[in-house]
Each structure stands twice: as C-alpha cells, then as structure tokens.
Amino acid sequence: MDQLAATLERIDGRGYKAYRDIEGRHPFPGFTLAIDKAQADPFAAPSRARVVVPWEVADLPDSAVNNPVRRRATRDYLARAFQQAAASVRALQIDAGAQTVLDRSAVLLTDAGVEVRFTVALPARGRTILGRQAAEILCRHLPQVVRAAVHAESLDLAELERHCAVVEDQVALRKALEDHGLVAFVGDGAILPRRSGVDERPLEAALPLHAPESLRVTLTAPNAGAVTGMGIRQGITLVVGGGFHGKSTLLNALQFGVYDHIPGDGREQVVTTTSAVKIRAEDGRAVHQVDLSPYIRELPFGKRTDAFTTELASGSTSQAAALQESLEAGAQVLLVDEDTSATNFMIRDRRMQALVAHSAEPITPFVDRIRELRDRLGISTLLVMGGSGDYLDAADTVIQMHDYAAYDVTTRAHEVAAQYHTGRQAEHQEPLTLPAGRRLKAASLCPENRSGKRKLQARGRETLLFGQETIDLRAVEQLVDVSQTRAIGLLLAHLSGSSDAPLTDPPERLAALLEQPWSQLLARPDGDLARPRHFEAMAALNRLRSARLVR
C-alpha cells in the first residue's frame, strides 16, 4: 500500500498515461489489490481493478457458502455491500444489480478467497494526473470499503443469512413446480405492481395478491417451510379482466419469475419454470430460415414459409418466428400478452372467415394451434386476453383479475363458452410438430468493427453493438439487466469462427457455454457481466441480421 501511495505521489502532475505505472498487484494489509487496466485517458472507460481477501480474513460463516445457491446469493450480497460502503466515494463503482439475484462476475469465491471486481475513475485535472487524490481513493477509502463489505465482523450476518435463505427458497420452489403439475406459483401476500416503468422496486401501498381457494396450493421451501399461494397449472391458462385491473402486472411478475429476487422485492415467492419464454410481435426484425408453415402457409407470389427469411418481418410473421424459435430453443411454457401480439396471428373470428375465405388467408391463427401445442407437444401457454372470448373454448384455467385481486372463473368461463358459440371454423390442416433445428455458420458472426478491433458493447439493456452491427433487443422482454446484454455479446463472440462447417444445435452450444464458470468463460477479469439464460442469448442471435442460420 505504501509503495502504491509512493508511486501515485511520484506521478502526480504528469500526463494521464502515467497512471499505467500502477498496473499490477499491490499487497495491502488484509487483501491484495490488482489494477488490471489503468485508463489511458480521463474520458475513457474507468480503470478495472480487483481486491482478493483471503478466506481467513473474510471469515464468512459456513452457512453462506455451503452450497452453490447460497454461494451465488452471498456473492450478490457482498457486491451490494460494497456498493453501499462505497456510496460516498463516487470514483469506486461495482456492478451490483437491482432487484434480481443473478450470477454476476463482480464477486467471485475462489480458492484464494473473496475476489471483488470494480472500477476506479482515476482523478485528473484536464489530462494531468491528480496523484494525491488517487492515493486518497485507493489507499484510504478503498481499505475502509473492503473492511465494511467483505469482512464478516463488519457485515450484518443476520441480513446475509436472510438474503441466502430467500434465494435458496426461490430455487427450491421453482424446482417443486413440475412435481405439482405447475408452471408457475405466486405466494400469498406477493406484491406484484412496480413503482414505474424505470423503477423495479415494489409499489408502495400496493395490494398484496392472495390465491383463490380453488387454485391454492402448498409448496415446501427449506427455510420458509410450507408456502401457500396460487398455482398456475400446466396446460392453457387465460388471464382475463377489465383494463387496468392487473392482468399484465401478473404476467410481468411471472415472466420475471424465472429469476430470483432480493428480500423485500415483493416477488420473493413468485416463481416460474425456467423454460418459460415470453413471445410477442416485433415489426421490422430479421428472420433466418425459420419454419413458419404451421402458422403461415405459402405467401403471395409463391413465397415459401417452411424456411422463411426476411430482413423486415411483419407483426404476424415476427410473432410466428418468435414462437418457433422459442420451441427450437427448448421452451416448455409460452407467455403471451394480447397487447403485444399481432391481432391477425391471434384470432380470425367467424365474420372475417365468412368475408375472407380460408383459401385467401395464409395465416392459421394461434387459437387454432394452442390445443395442439398442449396435447401433441406438451407445451403450456399462459395468455393474457381481454378482447377475444374465442380462447375460452381451449382454456383449462381462467383467472380473472379485478382490482388487482385474482379470481378463479374457470367454471363460469366454460358456461359462457357453451352458451355463446363462436361459430368459427378451425383452420389448421397439417398436424403440429416441433420445429427442426437450424445450424449456424460461425463465419457469419464477426465481432470486429471496420478497423478490425473487437467491438462488444451494450448500450443499455436493449441494444447490443456486435462488431459492425446493432442488435435491437427491445422485444426480448425477459432480459432484466444491461450486464446480461454484455454477456450475450461475449457468448456470441465465443460462437464466431472462420470455419465453413455449420455448427449444429446453437441453443445447446449456448447452454453449454453458460454452464462454464466465469474463470473459463472470460479472457480477462471483467466484473460487469451477468449470466443470461440461453433463451435470451439465442434471441439475440436470431436478431443479428448478418447471422446465417441454415437448415
């Protein structure tokens, strides 16, 4: 530490590139500081650094590290503790996340101890080094932050245990779903509404959700014990109700139930099977060799749809593609909201059938395939529907949301369906099958920009710069963090190559990459990545216009 302070004193007042003199490892009392990359310009990305605190110094309780789930939760807790301890030191930043507990690269538990990765904005006046201020940050403030965030004696161990227990319970509840014939579960007392579209914290004074008696089930969690709540059964579930009564709020909670949430989030006992994928319409996206024929037959002028490719998908073709791509990636549950769907993909009522003959309409609406998805392929669907009652005939369960409360109206819905016949004719012809897998030409993935430098950059959660291209991820709604977007860029770069031989089963290859520990996945010690699901990584690949996915 004294040597680092002396170096910073020596370079005080010099040009900014002299900060590179501090790169390397620096032993401190109780930990080692590594400056992996010192920024060469005050306007460049902040410097990347790490501290490694030996196990005997951190002295974390055994209960915090005794299984992989608790280790992930502990890493998340320590990152948040570092962020809180460094709140008054603006130069120190860590990727700690918001409401979800993801597998992040910011804190790792290694053989050497607890490794914390963060950034440092090294101070300057113009382009002149302020070495004494840098020494204040690194040699005085940083040791205080490390002691507060990583030493057990300074941590709130009761809160650490609560954090671990809540995450461990969510994982257990999610694993219990299939054994109970469920695709999702909402614990009694859950708070689903969020404060705003940009603030994922729970809405203050929101009404807690409680299960209708007919849908109440009890699951068992290792720490909370018996947990009662609303079970969403396998099959076809409709969520109905008037506008602004909580239909989409329930769906949003369920689509994010594939992730664990922090204590106090309100959704700690809202869990969804990990194979649930939200699909929607997305005008203008690219589609690569996707078999749309179960939903869209031959298009005008003889254009085939069994290997459909376009640079500018319509609403219906984009939603059909999203559905088929999700099944190709292994989705077992489809989440659909009427508000973000293409109307002509979802339904064609009797009057429209009478006006426009079946022979003149290439689209087989989703309503005519939803039973086959369940009965032939074992795919469950949870559908928010407020405008069309035609789906009532197919529904196994119907939940009505009224004033943000849930009611089981299945019996009444079936009575209505029997009383008011739609009169429409089913329009499917060929039996439904799972889509055949595509192969990827790795040479089509180029992570380099025009100057030949690797370019992988997330501009917020919804935009990924990959080489010379921009991938629009706005419609990939189950991404929750910009760090996941960064990781997706890294994953796609791993798939890239120069071989002409197509890679088989891209979803499986992405899933295998995601099983690797961060130490093997990363070429450098980045601390701003979070592990996505392979579904979202595959969704990004499907939207990369230069990608060549072939049959």
C-alpha positions as CSV (number, residue, x, y, z in Angstrom):
1,M,0.0,0.0,0.0
2,D,2.8,2.4,0.9
3,Q,4.6,1.6,-2.4
4,L,1.4,2.3,-4.4
5,A,1.0,5.6,-2.5
6,A,4.6,6.5,-3.3
7,T,4.1,5.7,-7.0
8,L,1.0,7.9,-7.1
9,E,2.9,10.7,-5.4
10,R,5.7,10.3,-8.0
11,I,3.4,10.6,-11.0
12,D,1.3,13.5,-9.5
13,G,1.1,16.2,-12.1
14,R,2.3,14.1,-15.0
15,G,0.3,13.2,-18.2
16,Y,-2.6,10.9,-17.7
17,K,-1.0,7.9,-19.4
18,A,1.5,7.7,-16.5
19,Y,-1.3,6.0,-14.5
20,R,-0.3,2.9,-16.3
21,D,2.6,2.7,-13.8
22,I,0.3,1.5,-11.1
23,E,-0.9,-1.5,-13.1
24,G,-0.2,-4.8,-11.4
25,R,-0.6,-6.3,-7.9
26,H,-0.3,-4.4,-4.7
27,P,-0.3,-6.1,-1.3
28,F,-2.4,-4.3,1.3
29,P,-3.0,-5.2,4.9
30,G,-5.7,-7.9,4.8
31,F,-6.1,-8.1,1.0
32,T,-4.3,-7.7,-2.4
33,L,-5.3,-5.0,-4.9
34,A,-4.8,-5.7,-8.6
35,I,-5.0,-2.9,-11.1
36,D,-5.8,-4.9,-14.2
37,K,-6.2,-2.0,-16.7
38,A,-5.5,1.7,-15.9
39,Q,-7.4,4.0,-18.2
40,A,-5.1,6.0,-20.6
41,D,-7.4,8.9,-20.9
42,P,-9.7,10.7,-18.3
43,F,-12.6,10.4,-20.7
44,A,-12.1,6.7,-21.4
45,A,-13.9,3.8,-19.5
46,P,-12.8,3.7,-15.8
47,S,-9.9,1.6,-14.7
48,R,-10.6,-2.0,-13.9
49,A,-9.4,-3.3,-10.5
50,R,-9.9,-6.2,-8.1
51,V,-9.3,-7.0,-4.5
52,V,-8.8,-10.5,-3.2
53,V,-9.5,-11.0,0.5
54,P,-8.1,-14.3,1.9
55,W,-10.7,-16.7,3.4
56,E,-9.2,-16.4,6.9
57,V,-9.6,-12.6,6.8
58,A,-13.1,-12.6,5.3
59,D,-14.2,-15.2,7.8
60,L,-17.6,-15.7,6.2
61,P,-20.0,-18.1,8.0
62,D,-20.2,-21.7,6.6
63,S,-23.9,-21.3,6.0
64,A,-23.1,-18.6,3.5
65,V,-21.0,-20.8,1.3
66,N,-22.1,-24.4,1.9
67,N,-23.9,-24.9,-1.5
68,P,-23.9,-23.4,-4.9
69,V,-27.2,-21.5,-4.5
70,R,-26.0,-19.9,-1.2
71,R,-22.6,-19.0,-2.7
72,R,-24.4,-17.2,-5.5
73,A,-26.6,-15.3,-3.0
74,T,-23.6,-14.5,-0.9
75,R,-21.7,-13.1,-3.9
76,D,-24.7,-11.0,-4.7
77,Y,-25.0,-9.7,-1.1
78,L,-21.3,-8.8,-0.9
79,A,-21.5,-6.8,-4.2
80,R,-24.4,-4.9,-2.8
81,A,-22.5,-4.3,0.5
82,F,-19.5,-3.0,-1.5
83,Q,-21.8,-0.6,-3.4
84,Q,-23.3,0.7,-0.2
85,A,-20.0,1.1,1.5
86,A,-18.6,3.0,-1.5
87,A,-21.7,5.2,-1.9
88,S,-19.8,8.3,-0.8
89,V,-16.8,7.5,-3.0
90,R,-18.0,8.3,-6.5
91,A,-14.8,7.1,-8.1
92,L,-15.5,3.5,-6.9
93,Q,-18.2,1.6,-8.8
94,I,-19.3,-2.0,-8.8
95,D,-21.9,-3.9,-10.8
96,A,-24.2,-4.9,-8.0
97,G,-27.6,-5.2,-9.8
98,A,-31.1,-4.1,-8.8
99,Q,-34.0,-6.4,-7.8
100,T,-32.8,-9.7,-9.2
101,V,-30.1,-12.0,-7.9
102,L,-28.1,-13.0,-10.9
103,D,-24.9,-14.9,-11.3
104,R,-22.6,-11.9,-11.7
105,S,-18.9,-11.7,-12.3
106,A,-18.5,-8.8,-9.9
107,V,-17.8,-11.0,-6.9
108,L,-16.3,-14.5,-7.1
109,L,-15.5,-17.0,-4.4
110,T,-12.1,-18.6,-5.4
111,D,-9.5,-20.8,-3.8
112,A,-7.6,-17.7,-2.9
113,G,-10.5,-16.0,-1.1
114,V,-13.2,-13.5,-1.9
115,E,-12.5,-11.6,-5.2
116,V,-14.3,-8.3,-5.7
117,R,-14.1,-6.7,-9.2
118,F,-14.9,-3.0,-9.5
119,T,-13.9,0.1,-11.5
120,V,-12.0,3.2,-10.4
121,A,-12.3,6.6,-12.1
122,L,-8.8,7.9,-11.6
123,P,-8.8,11.6,-10.9
124,A,-7.3,14.3,-13.2
125,R,-7.3,18.0,-13.9
126,G,-7.8,18.0,-17.6
127,R,-5.3,15.4,-18.7
128,T,-3.0,15.9,-15.7
129,I,-2.8,13.2,-13.0
130,L,-4.1,14.1,-9.5
131,G,-1.9,11.5,-7.8
132,R,-2.6,12.6,-4.2
133,Q,-6.3,12.3,-4.8
134,A,-5.9,8.9,-6.3
135,A,-3.9,7.8,-3.3
136,E,-6.7,9.0,-1.1
137,I,-9.2,6.9,-3.0
138,L,-7.1,3.7,-3.3
139,C,-5.0,3.8,-0.1
140,R,-7.5,5.3,2.4
141,H,-11.1,4.9,1.2
142,L,-10.7,1.5,-0.6
143,P,-9.5,-0.3,2.6
144,Q,-12.4,1.1,4.5
145,V,-14.8,-0.1,1.9
146,V,-13.3,-3.6,1.7
147,R,-13.5,-3.9,5.5
148,A,-17.1,-2.9,5.5
149,A,-18.2,-5.1,2.6
150,V,-16.1,-8.3,2.9
151,H,-15.1,-8.8,6.5
152,A,-17.7,-10.8,8.4
153,E,-17.1,-8.8,11.5
154,S,-18.4,-5.7,9.7
155,L,-21.3,-7.3,7.9
156,D,-24.9,-7.7,9.1
157,L,-24.7,-11.5,9.2
158,A,-28.4,-11.8,10.0
159,E,-29.2,-10.0,6.8
160,L,-26.7,-12.1,4.9
161,E,-28.5,-15.2,6.2
162,R,-31.9,-13.8,5.2
163,H,-30.5,-13.0,1.7
164,C,-29.2,-16.5,1.3
165,A,-32.4,-18.1,2.7
166,V,-34.7,-16.1,0.4
167,V,-32.8,-17.1,-2.7
168,E,-32.4,-20.7,-1.6
169,D,-36.2,-20.9,-1.1
170,Q,-37.0,-19.5,-4.5
171,V,-34.8,-22.1,-6.2
172,A,-36.5,-24.8,-4.2
173,L,-40.0,-23.5,-5.0
174,R,-39.1,-23.3,-8.7
175,K,-37.8,-26.9,-8.7
176,A,-41.0,-28.1,-7.0
177,L,-43.3,-26.8,-9.7
178,E,-43.1,-29.8,-12.1
179,D,-43.8,-32.3,-9.3
180,H,-47.0,-30.4,-8.6
181,G,-48.1,-30.1,-12.2
182,L,-47.5,-26.3,-12.2
183,V,-45.7,-23.9,-14.5
184,A,-45.7,-21.0,-12.0
185,F,-46.6,-20.1,-8.4
186,V,-47.5,-16.8,-6.7
187,G,-47.1,-16.9,-2.9
188,D,-49.8,-15.4,-0.8
189,G,-49.1,-11.8,0.0
190,A,-46.9,-11.2,-3.0
191,I,-46.6,-7.5,-4.1
192,L,-46.7,-7.5,-7.9
193,P,-47.0,-3.8,-9.1
194,R,-43.8,-1.9,-9.6
195,R,-43.2,1.8,-9.0
196,S,-42.8,2.7,-12.6
197,G,-41.5,1.5,-15.9
198,V,-38.0,2.5,-14.9
199,D,-38.2,1.7,-11.2
200,E,-38.5,-2.0,-10.5
201,R,-38.9,-1.6,-6.7
202,P,-42.3,-2.6,-5.3
203,L,-45.1,0.0,-5.5
204,E,-45.8,1.5,-2.1
205,A,-49.2,0.7,-0.7
206,A,-49.9,-1.9,-3.4
207,L,-52.4,-4.6,-2.6
208,P,-50.9,-8.0,-1.9
209,L,-52.2,-10.9,-4.0
210,H,-53.8,-13.9,-2.4
211,A,-54.8,-17.1,-4.1
212,P,-58.4,-18.1,-4.9
213,E,-59.2,-21.1,-2.7
214,S,-59.7,-23.3,-5.8
215,L,-56.2,-22.5,-7.0
216,R,-54.4,-22.5,-3.7
217,V,-51.5,-25.0,-3.4
218,T,-48.9,-25.5,-0.7
219,L,-45.2,-25.9,-1.6
220,T,-42.3,-26.5,0.8
221,A,-39.2,-24.4,1.0
222,P,-36.1,-25.3,3.0
223,N,-36.2,-22.1,5.1
224,A,-39.7,-20.7,5.0
225,G,-41.3,-24.2,5.3
226,A,-44.8,-24.6,4.0
227,V,-45.7,-21.8,1.5
228,T,-49.2,-21.3,0.2
229,G,-50.2,-19.5,-2.9
230,M,-51.8,-19.6,-6.3
231,G,-50.6,-22.4,-8.5
232,I,-50.6,-21.9,-12.3
233,R,-51.3,-25.3,-13.7
234,Q,-49.8,-26.9,-16.8
235,G,-51.9,-26.6,-19.9
236,I,-53.7,-23.5,-21.2
237,T,-54.3,-20.7,-18.7
238,L,-56.2,-17.5,-19.6
239,V,-55.8,-14.3,-17.6
240,V,-58.8,-12.1,-18.2
241,G,-60.4,-9.0,-16.8
242,G,-61.1,-5.3,-17.5
243,G,-58.4,-2.8,-18.4
244,F,-56.1,-1.6,-15.6
245,H,-57.1,-4.4,-13.2
246,G,-53.7,-6.1,-13.1
247,K,-53.7,-8.7,-16.0
248,S,-50.3,-7.6,-17.5
249,T,-49.0,-6.9,-14.0
250,L,-49.5,-10.6,-13.2
251,L,-47.9,-11.6,-16.4
252,N,-44.9,-9.4,-15.9
253,A,-44.3,-10.9,-12.5
254,L,-44.5,-14.4,-13.9
255,Q,-42.2,-13.6,-16.8
256,F,-39.5,-12.4,-14.3
257,G,-40.3,-15.3,-12.0
258,V,-37.6,-17.3,-13.9
259,Y,-35.1,-15.2,-11.8
260,D,-34.6,-14.9,-8.0
261,H,-35.4,-11.6,-6.3
262,I,-33.9,-9.9,-3.3
263,P,-35.6,-9.8,0.1
264,G,-38.2,-7.0,0.2
265,D,-38.9,-7.1,-3.5
266,G,-42.4,-8.4,-3.1
267,R,-41.9,-11.2,-5.6
268,E,-39.7,-13.4,-3.5
269,Q,-42.2,-16.2,-3.7
270,V,-43.2,-15.7,-7.3
271,V,-41.5,-18.4,-9.3
272,T,-41.9,-19.6,-12.9
273,T,-40.4,-22.6,-14.6
274,T,-37.0,-21.8,-16.1
275,S,-38.2,-22.9,-19.6
276,A,-40.9,-20.2,-19.8
277,V,-40.4,-17.7,-22.7
278,K,-42.4,-14.5,-23.5
279,I,-43.2,-14.1,-27.1
280,R,-44.6,-11.1,-28.9
281,A,-44.9,-9.4,-32.3
282,E,-42.0,-7.3,-33.4
283,D,-42.3,-5.4,-36.7
284,G,-39.1,-5.0,-38.7
285,R,-36.9,-7.7,-37.2
286,A,-34.8,-10.1,-39.2
287,V,-35.8,-13.8,-39.5
288,H,-33.4,-16.5,-40.6
289,Q,-34.7,-19.8,-42.2
290,V,-37.5,-20.3,-39.7
291,D,-40.3,-22.8,-40.5
292,L,-43.5,-20.7,-40.2
293,S,-45.6,-23.2,-42.1
294,P,-47.7,-24.4,-39.1
295,Y,-48.9,-20.8,-38.7
296,I,-48.4,-19.2,-42.1
297,R,-48.8,-21.1,-45.3
298,E,-47.5,-20.1,-48.7
299,L,-47.4,-16.3,-49.1
300,P,-48.5,-14.4,-52.2
301,F,-46.4,-14.9,-55.4
302,G,-45.4,-18.4,-54.2
303,K,-43.1,-17.4,-51.4
304,R,-42.5,-20.4,-49.2
305,T,-42.6,-20.3,-45.4
306,D,-41.1,-23.6,-44.4
307,A,-37.6,-21.9,-44.4
308,F,-38.8,-18.3,-44.1
309,T,-36.2,-15.5,-44.3
310,T,-36.7,-11.8,-44.3
311,E,-35.0,-8.5,-43.3
312,L,-38.3,-6.9,-42.4
313,A,-40.8,-9.1,-40.7
314,S,-44.4,-8.1,-40.2
315,G,-46.3,-8.4,-37.0
316,S,-47.7,-11.9,-37.7
317,T,-44.5,-13.3,-39.2
318,S,-42.4,-12.0,-36.4
319,Q,-44.6,-13.5,-33.7
320,A,-44.8,-16.8,-35.5
321,A,-41.0,-16.7,-35.8
322,A,-40.6,-15.9,-32.1
323,L,-42.8,-18.9,-31.2
324,Q,-40.9,-21.3,-33.4
325,E,-37.5,-20.0,-32.3
326,S,-38.6,-20.4,-28.6
327,L,-39.6,-24.0,-29.2
328,E,-36.4,-24.7,-31.1
329,A,-34.5,-23.4,-28.0
330,G,-36.5,-25.8,-25.7
331,A,-39.3,-23.6,-24.3
332,Q,-41.9,-25.6,-22.5
333,V,-44.1,-22.6,-21.5
334,L,-45.2,-19.7,-23.7
335,L,-46.2,-16.4,-22.1
336,V,-48.3,-14.2,-24.4
337,D,-50.0,-10.8,-23.9
338,E,-52.7,-9.8,-26.2
339,D,-51.5,-6.2,-26.0
340,T,-48.1,-7.0,-27.6
341,S,-49.4,-9.6,-30.1
342,A,-50.4,-9.3,-33.8
343,T,-54.2,-9.5,-34.0
344,N,-54.3,-11.5,-37.2
345,F,-51.9,-14.0,-35.7
346,M,-54.0,-14.5,-32.6
347,I,-57.6,-14.8,-34.0
348,R,-59.8,-14.7,-37.0
349,D,-63.5,-14.6,-36.0
350,R,-66.4,-16.1,-37.8
351,R,-67.4,-12.9,-39.6
352,M,-63.9,-12.4,-41.0
353,Q,-63.8,-16.1,-42.0
354,A,-67.0,-15.6,-43.9
355,L,-65.7,-12.4,-45.7
356,V,-62.2,-13.6,-46.5
357,A,-62.1,-17.3,-47.5
358,H,-59.7,-19.7,-45.9
359,S,-58.0,-20.2,-49.3
360,A,-57.2,-16.5,-49.4
361,E,-55.8,-16.2,-45.9
362,P,-52.3,-17.8,-45.3
363,I,-52.4,-17.4,-41.5
364,T,-53.5,-20.2,-39.3
365,P,-54.3,-18.2,-36.1
366,F,-52.8,-19.2,-32.7
367,V,-56.2,-20.0,-31.3
368,D,-56.3,-23.0,-33.7
369,R,-52.9,-24.3,-32.6
370,I,-53.0,-23.7,-28.9
371,R,-54.6,-27.1,-28.1
372,E,-52.1,-28.9,-30.3
373,L,-49.3,-27.2,-28.5
374,R,-50.6,-28.7,-25.3
375,D,-51.8,-32.1,-26.4
376,R,-49.3,-33.1,-29.1
377,L,-46.1,-31.2,-27.9
378,G,-46.7,-30.8,-24.2
379,I,-46.3,-27.0,-24.4
380,S,-48.2,-24.9,-21.8
381,T,-49.5,-21.4,-22.6
382,L,-50.3,-18.6,-20.3
383,L,-52.2,-16.0,-22.2
384,V,-53.4,-12.5,-21.1
385,M,-56.6,-11.9,-23.1
386,G,-59.1,-9.1,-22.7
387,G,-60.6,-8.7,-26.2
388,S,-61.5,-12.1,-27.6
389,G,-63.6,-14.9,-26.0
390,D,-62.7,-17.4,-28.6
391,Y,-59.9,-18.8,-26.4
392,L,-62.3,-19.7,-23.7
393,D,-63.1,-23.0,-25.5
394,A,-59.5,-24.1,-25.2
395,A,-58.7,-22.9,-21.7
396,D,-58.0,-25.3,-18.8
397,T,-58.0,-22.5,-16.3
398,V,-59.3,-19.0,-16.4
399,I,-58.2,-16.4,-13.9
400,Q,-59.9,-13.0,-13.7
401,M,-58.1,-10.1,-12.4
402,H,-60.3,-7.4,-10.7
403,D,-58.9,-4.6,-8.7
404,Y,-55.6,-6.4,-8.6
405,A,-57.2,-9.5,-7.0
406,A,-57.3,-12.9,-8.6
407,Y,-60.5,-15.0,-9.0
408,D,-60.9,-18.4,-10.5
409,V,-63.7,-18.1,-13.1
410,T,-63.0,-21.3,-15.0
411,T,-66.4,-22.8,-14.4
412,R,-68.2,-19.6,-15.4
413,A,-65.9,-19.2,-18.5
414,H,-66.8,-22.7,-19.7
415,E,-70.5,-22.0,-19.2
416,V,-70.2,-18.8,-21.3
417,A,-68.3,-20.7,-24.0
418,A,-71.1,-23.4,-24.1
419,Q,-73.8,-20.7,-24.1
420,Y,-72.3,-18.4,-26.7
421,H,-70.9,-20.4,-29.6
422,T,-68.4,-18.5,-31.7
423,G,-69.4,-20.3,-34.9
424,R,-65.9,-20.1,-36.2
425,Q,-64.2,-23.0,-38.1
426,A,-60.8,-24.2,-37.1
427,E,-58.3,-23.5,-39.9
428,H,-55.3,-25.8,-39.2
429,Q,-54.6,-28.6,-41.6
430,E,-51.3,-30.4,-41.1
431,P,-50.6,-31.8,-37.6
432,L,-48.3,-29.7,-35.5
433,T,-44.7,-30.8,-34.9
434,L,-41.7,-29.3,-33.1
435,P,-39.6,-27.2,-35.5
436,A,-36.4,-28.8,-36.8
437,G,-33.2,-27.3,-35.5
438,R,-31.1,-25.0,-37.6
439,R,-27.3,-24.8,-37.9
440,L,-25.2,-21.7,-37.6
441,K,-22.4,-20.7,-40.0
442,A,-19.9,-19.4,-37.4
443,A,-18.1,-17.3,-40.0
444,S,-21.2,-15.1,-40.3
445,L,-20.6,-13.9,-36.7
446,C,-18.0,-11.2,-36.8
447,P,-17.4,-9.3,-33.5
448,E,-14.9,-6.9,-35.2
449,N,-15.6,-3.4,-36.3
450,R,-14.4,-1.8,-39.6
451,S,-10.9,-1.2,-38.1
452,G,-10.5,-4.8,-37.1
453,K,-10.9,-4.3,-33.4
454,R,-13.3,-6.4,-31.3
455,K,-16.5,-4.4,-30.6
456,L,-18.9,-5.8,-28.0
457,Q,-20.8,-3.1,-26.2
458,A,-24.1,-2.8,-24.5
459,R,-25.9,0.5,-24.9
460,G,-28.4,-0.1,-22.1
461,R,-30.3,-3.4,-21.7
462,E,-32.0,-3.2,-25.0
463,T,-29.2,-2.5,-27.5
464,L,-26.0,-4.6,-28.2
465,L,-23.2,-3.5,-30.6
466,F,-21.7,-6.6,-32.1
467,G,-18.9,-5.8,-34.5
468,Q,-20.3,-3.5,-37.1
469,E,-23.9,-4.3,-36.3
470,T,-26.5,-3.2,-33.8
471,I,-28.9,-5.8,-32.3
472,D,-32.2,-4.5,-31.1
473,L,-33.3,-6.4,-28.0
474,R,-36.3,-4.3,-27.0
475,A,-38.7,-7.2,-27.7
476,V,-36.6,-9.7,-25.7
477,E,-38.6,-8.8,-22.6
478,Q,-37.1,-11.3,-20.1
479,L,-33.7,-9.6,-20.2
480,V,-33.5,-7.7,-16.9
481,D,-30.0,-6.2,-16.7
482,V,-27.5,-4.5,-19.0
483,S,-24.9,-6.9,-17.7
484,Q,-26.8,-9.8,-19.2
485,T,-26.7,-7.9,-22.5
486,R,-22.9,-7.5,-22.3
487,A,-22.6,-11.2,-21.5
488,I,-24.7,-12.1,-24.6
489,G,-22.2,-10.2,-26.7
490,L,-19.4,-12.3,-25.2
491,L,-21.3,-15.5,-25.8
492,L,-22.0,-14.7,-29.5
493,A,-18.3,-13.9,-29.9
494,H,-17.5,-17.4,-28.5
495,L,-19.6,-18.9,-31.3
496,S,-17.9,-16.9,-34.0
497,G,-15.2,-18.5,-36.2
498,S,-13.8,-18.9,-39.6
499,S,-14.9,-22.5,-40.3
500,D,-17.3,-23.1,-43.2
501,A,-18.8,-26.1,-41.5
502,P,-22.1,-25.1,-39.8
503,L,-22.3,-25.5,-36.1
504,T,-25.2,-27.8,-35.1
505,D,-27.7,-27.0,-32.4
506,P,-26.8,-23.4,-31.5
507,P,-29.1,-23.4,-28.4
508,E,-27.4,-26.3,-26.9
509,R,-24.0,-24.8,-27.6
510,L,-25.0,-21.5,-25.9
511,A,-26.4,-23.5,-22.9
512,A,-23.1,-25.4,-22.6
513,L,-21.2,-22.1,-22.7
514,L,-23.4,-20.8,-19.9
515,E,-22.5,-23.8,-17.7
516,Q,-18.9,-22.8,-17.7
517,P,-17.5,-20.9,-14.7
518,W,-16.6,-17.2,-15.2
519,S,-12.9,-18.1,-15.0
520,Q,-13.2,-20.2,-18.1
521,L,-15.7,-18.0,-20.0
522,L,-13.7,-14.8,-19.6
523,A,-10.3,-14.0,-21.2
524,R,-9.9,-11.1,-18.7
525,P,-11.2,-10.4,-15.3
526,D,-14.3,-8.4,-16.2
527,G,-16.6,-7.6,-13.4
528,D,-19.6,-6.2,-15.2
529,L,-21.3,-9.3,-16.6
530,A,-24.3,-11.3,-15.5
531,R,-25.3,-14.7,-16.8
532,P,-28.3,-14.6,-19.1
533,R,-30.5,-17.6,-20.0
534,H,-29.7,-19.4,-23.3
535,F,-33.2,-18.3,-24.5
536,E,-32.2,-14.6,-24.4
537,A,-28.8,-15.3,-25.9
538,M,-30.5,-17.3,-28.7
539,A,-33.0,-14.5,-29.2
540,A,-30.1,-12.1,-29.8
541,L,-28.5,-14.4,-32.3
542,N,-31.9,-14.7,-34.1
543,R,-32.0,-10.9,-34.4
544,L,-28.4,-10.5,-35.7
545,R,-29.0,-9.6,-39.3
546,S,-25.7,-10.9,-40.5
547,A,-26.2,-14.3,-38.8
548,R,-26.5,-17.2,-41.2
549,L,-28.8,-19.9,-39.6
550,V,-29.5,-22.6,-42.1
551,R,-31.4,-25.9,-42.3
